[in-house]
Amino acid sequence: MAQPQAVTDAVRELQSLLGTRTSRAESVREQHSHGESYHQAAAPDVVCFPTTTEEVSGICTISARHGVPVVPFGAGSSLEGHVHATDGGITIDLSRMNRILRSSVEDLDATVEAGVTRSQLNKALRNTGLTFFIDPGADCTLGGMTATRASGTTAVRYGTMRDNVLGLTVVLADDQQMVRRGFRVILESEPGIRVVAEAGDGREAVELARRHAPAVALLDIRMPILDGLRAARQVIELSPATRVLILTTFDADEYVYEALRAGASGFLLKDAPADQLITAVRSLAAGDALIDPVITRRLISRFTLAARGQPGVPDELRQLTARELEVLRLVARGLSNRAIADELTISPATAARHVANILLKLGFSSRAQVAAWASRPAGASAADRADPPPR
């Protein structure tokens, strides 16, 4: 349970963020102390009513800063006690985030905010001839159904809630239709991933990324009209939230370096196994970077030489501690902070601190830039290696 002073400080910041949409009224707290389960009621310390995802992010940032737990609250129809604030803290009531942002009859999908309920969505779809069939037996919010995978008996025919949520969208660009079709089959076999558009050249890929703002754009490095490297730069400029994964049949260091300098977050060979492609897409969408293991082994060998103090190793690596060199090798493999922590038997916070120190010492702002710097041609001068990619 959070300390009283921490709760007080958090509430003060929440009131500054949300104004009157922050409540400590006893009646409001009691309303949010239970769902439909048999569990004993447990009221939160404060209830917030955000209206945007940015506000939700702000609430979570405040809660983390003060060590105050967070409980999401949708329609209050939980049968398992999800909404009970057993340790007090902040309840985030999502009922005011109830907009249907977009629906597409052609694509058979819709984009909604977390507080939209089943009945609200179906009412909006009434004139389109479409229906959202997943029914857990109550008028739940779609956010709550997604978080708990509440699906009901209709899942037998229409699939579970997990099968019907598009958590990760992809734009796929390759000048060979058969290659695109193969990648689409691999990606869409994974629940939650959908290829929203395909492009046959770099210019079309840029336009589709601008239109759809996908989580990940898969770009072939060699395409007509506009190659994958130039397309990557434009995609990132027009859709900053989109992460770029470069696909190629060539594993030369200069291709890797140029791809990452262009802003790509990953580099994968086309003959990589299907599970590596899925892992790469999910890793990029989660904010990590990933380079094909074949190429990663070359990077690791360079870091190993640095750890042994071999001549010719860039001076920049000599300023890293032994532990930081270990972390650096794992970053080059595309591991997240939590995965690094598990590998080295340290806490995620410690892993994050080591990564931050590495970026600071080497003068970079992202993991991808570290990999780009490390993959420069072996003949590059020390001065060249000391110059980080443009940010």
Secondary structure as the mmCIF struct_conf table of DSSP 4:
data_model
#
loop_
_struct_conf.conf_type_id
_struct_conf.id
_struct_conf.beg_label_comp_id
_struct_conf.beg_label_asym_id
_struct_conf.beg_label_seq_id
_struct_conf.end_label_comp_id
_struct_conf.end_label_asym_id
_struct_conf.end_label_seq_id
HELX_RH_AL_P HELX_RH_AL_P1 PRO A 4 LEU A 18
HELX_RH_3T_P HELX_RH_3T_P1 GLY A 19 ARG A 21
STRN STRN1 THR A 22 SER A 23
HELX_RH_AL_P HELX_RH_AL_P2 GLU A 26 GLN A 31
TURN_TY1_P TURN_TY1_P1 HIS A 32 HIS A 32
BEND BEND1 SER A 33 SER A 33
BEND BEND2 GLU A 36 HIS A 39
HELX_LH_PP_P HELX_LH_PP_P1 GLN A 40 ALA A 41
BEND BEND3 ASP A 45 ASP A 45
STRN STRN2 VAL A 46 CYS A 48
BEND BEND4 THR A 52 THR A 52
HELX_RH_AL_P HELX_RH_AL_P3 THR A 53 HIS A 66
TURN_TY1_P TURN_TY1_P2 GLY A 67 GLY A 67
STRN STRN3 VAL A 70 PHE A 73
BEND BEND5 GLY A 74 GLY A 76
BEND BEND6 LEU A 79 GLY A 81
TURN_TY1_P TURN_TY1_P3 HIS A 82 VAL A 83
TURN_TY1_P TURN_TY1_P4 THR A 86 ASP A 87
STRN STRN4 ILE A 90 ASP A 93
TURN_TY1_P TURN_TY1_P5 SER A 95 ARG A 96
STRN STRN5 ILE A 100 SER A 104
TURN_TY1_P TURN_TY1_P6 VAL A 105 LEU A 108
STRN STRN6 ASP A 109 VAL A 112
TURN_TY1_P TURN_TY1_P7 ALA A 114 GLY A 115
STRN STRN7 THR A 117 THR A 117
HELX_RH_AL_P HELX_RH_AL_P4 ARG A 118 LEU A 125
HELX_RH_3T_P HELX_RH_3T_P2 ARG A 126 THR A 128
TURN_TY1_P TURN_TY1_P8 GLY A 129 GLY A 129
BEND BEND7 GLY A 137 ALA A 138
STRN STRN8 THR A 141 THR A 141
HELX_RH_AL_P HELX_RH_AL_P5 LEU A 142 THR A 148
TURN_TY1_P TURN_TY1_P9 ARG A 149 ARG A 149
TURN_TY1_P TURN_TY1_P10 THR A 153 THR A 154
HELX_RH_AL_P HELX_RH_AL_P6 ALA A 155 TYR A 158
TURN_TY1_P TURN_TY1_P11 MET A 161 MET A 161
HELX_RH_3T_P HELX_RH_3T_P3 ARG A 162 ASN A 164
STRN STRN9 LEU A 168 ALA A 173
BEND BEND8 ASP A 175 ASP A 175
HELX_RH_AL_P HELX_RH_AL_P7 GLN A 177 GLU A 188
TURN_TY1_P TURN_TY1_P12 SER A 189 SER A 189
BEND BEND9 GLU A 190 GLU A 190
TURN_TY1_P TURN_TY1_P13 PRO A 191 GLY A 192
STRN STRN10 ILE A 193 ALA A 199
BEND BEND10 GLY A 200 ASP A 201
HELX_RH_AL_P HELX_RH_AL_P8 GLY A 202 HIS A 212
BEND BEND11 ALA A 215 ALA A 215
STRN STRN11 VAL A 216 ASP A 220
BEND BEND12 ILE A 221 ARG A 222
BEND BEND13 PRO A 224 LEU A 226
HELX_RH_AL_P HELX_RH_AL_P9 GLY A 228 LEU A 238
TURN_TY1_P TURN_TY1_P14 PRO A 240 ALA A 241
STRN STRN12 ARG A 243 THR A 248
BEND BEND14 THR A 249 THR A 249
HELX_RH_AL_P HELX_RH_AL_P10 ASP A 253 ARG A 261
TURN_TY1_P TURN_TY1_P15 ALA A 262 GLY A 263
BEND BEND15 SER A 265 SER A 265
STRN STRN13 GLY A 266 LEU A 269
TURN_TY1_P TURN_TY1_P16 LYS A 270 ASP A 271
BEND BEND16 ALA A 272 ALA A 272
HELX_RH_AL_P HELX_RH_AL_P11 ALA A 274 ALA A 285
TURN_TY1_P TURN_TY1_P17 ALA A 286 GLY A 287
STRN STRN14 LEU A 290 ILE A 291
HELX_RH_AL_P HELX_RH_AL_P12 PRO A 293 ALA A 307
TURN_TY1_P TURN_TY1_P18 ARG A 308 GLY A 309
TURN_TY1_P TURN_TY1_P19 PRO A 311 GLY A 312
HELX_RH_AL_P HELX_RH_AL_P13 ASP A 315 ARG A 318
TURN_TY1_P TURN_TY1_P20 GLN A 319 GLN A 319
BEND BEND17 LEU A 320 LEU A 320
HELX_RH_AL_P HELX_RH_AL_P14 ALA A 322 ALA A 332
TURN_TY1_P TURN_TY1_P21 ARG A 333 GLY A 334
HELX_RH_AL_P HELX_RH_AL_P15 ASN A 337 LEU A 344
TURN_TY1_P TURN_TY1_P22 THR A 345 THR A 345
HELX_RH_AL_P HELX_RH_AL_P16 PRO A 348 LEU A 362
TURN_TY1_P TURN_TY1_P23 GLY A 363 GLY A 363
BEND BEND18 SER A 365 SER A 366
HELX_RH_AL_P HELX_RH_AL_P17 ARG A 367 ALA A 374
TURN_TY1_P TURN_TY1_P24 SER A 375 SER A 375
BEND BEND19 ARG A 376 ARG A 376
TURN_TY1_P TURN_TY1_P25 ALA A 378 GLY A 379
HELX_RH_AL_P HELX_RH_AL_P18 ALA A 382 ALA A 386
BEND BEND20 ASP A 387 ASP A 387
HELX_LH_PP_P HELX_LH_PP_P2 PRO A 388 PRO A 390
#
